[in-house]
Amino acid sequence: MKVLLSAFSCAPNQGSEPGLGWGWAVEVARLGHDVLVLTSSERQEAIEAELASGRLPPTLRFEYFLPAWLARLQRKGLALGYESLTWHTVHLLWQLLVYGHVRRRLADRRFDLVHHITFSGIRHPTLLGRLGFPLVLGPLGGGERAPLALRRSLSWRGWLLEAVRDVHTFLIRFDPITRRACRDAEVIYVKTEQTRTALPGRFRDKTVVQMEIGTKDVAMPARPIREPGGPLRLLYAGRFLYWKGMHLGLRALAELRARGVDAHLTMLGGGPDEQSWRALADQLGLGPAVRWVARIEHSRMAEMYGSHDVVLFPSLHDSSGNVVLEALFHGLPVVCLDLGGPAVIATESCGRIVATAGRSESEVVTGLADALEELARSEPLLDELSRGAQIRAEIFRWPTLVRRVYDDIARRLRRGTEDEAILAPDSPQPSRP
């Protein structure tokens, strides 16, 4: 197939959205499809260097688009510290403008499929369905929601942002860009059931729950070796944002240590909630039990996984969780909440999933501490879950993931073609939902 892949964020050797866009682009081309990736020119240099290496399929090409004024807006917003607002705004404007760019630059090109992949959210995904080619969306996320009971200790800013997000999620049902994209789509892949229910009801029969992130198709690294009798080495890696749940994770660590368990935590990353988390750690008397490490290059993450025993990731509404999948790949069990993507990726065979329904913050904190204590006090269990982590990661290999989705897309497109073929010329054509 000739595929136009819409990947605003796409770059090699990156995590998060850039790595997601890159993973899909490369693997779709490796399936033998002719792929043109429509992306921002922000990471053009890194992409061109990888193309020049000769390691990529020859059927993979890129079309870059980012107006100079939009690039300036992006730089200005990021410099001022408005990271989330800037990316949301720039992505929305890019989607509004890129349709016209494609019409002008690629007017003579025909595609068998338009696939929107990043940003992988249900808010204003794409207008490219207007091109008239079959459209596939996702996998998309963003419909996940933090339980009200777990917002009790958030700052007023956190409460406000969650309330705004709830309203925004509700209004998706009426958003013209989202509704148009859903109407045009042949199929909508969503990361979680929560995202499925956040979409307009009339389009939910088009949805398929499918996680969107994958692991490299290389040999699994050696699992971490824990020093006998040493402390339980916990790792949190990611942005320091209130909804990542470490206001609960730090309290769980304090409770764990109060029970006499020697456990240390590395906080790797940075973000707007760093000061409040540091203040909470001081208030809890955690002191040297918590080590704060600034962001590092993604290429160095393997070192961090190799020097820890467990990843603690109590996020309130991540739609997937790259750090969870990377942890499993490196043989680290994961302790998370039963919310969003982490609870889809991890299972009891490779970690502990702490229930939240009907539980207060203090009960959830105790649940996290219980899970960590169970691992700390049983070397055989920790080893069993470490093996289970890499077994679980196998099903998320990039080639396996992308082939599964594209086999499903091919079946749907064939079925659609057959359905059209059996209609008599004078029969009324079915309207799109």
Secondary structure, DSSP 8 states (H G I E B T S, - for coil): -EEEEEESS--TT--HHHHHHHHHHHHHHHTT-EEEEEE-GGGHHHHHHHHHTT-S-TTEEEEE---HHHHHHHHHHHHTT-HHHHHHHHHHHHHHHHHHHHHHHSTT---SEEEEEES-BSSS--SGGGGSS-EEEEEEB------GGGGTTS-HHHHHHHHHHHHHHHHGGG-HHHHHHHHHEEEEEESSHHHHHHS-GGGGGGEEE-----B-SS---------TT--EEEEEEEE--GGG-HHHHHHHHHHHHHTT--EEEEEEEE-TTHHHHHHHHHHTT-GGGEEEE----GGGHHHHHHT-SEEEE--SS-SS-HHHHHHHHTT--EEEESSTTHHHH--TTSEEEE--TT--HHHHHHHHHHHHHHHHT-HHHHHHHHHHHHHHHHTTBHHHHHHHHHHHHHHHHHHHHHHHHTS-TTS------
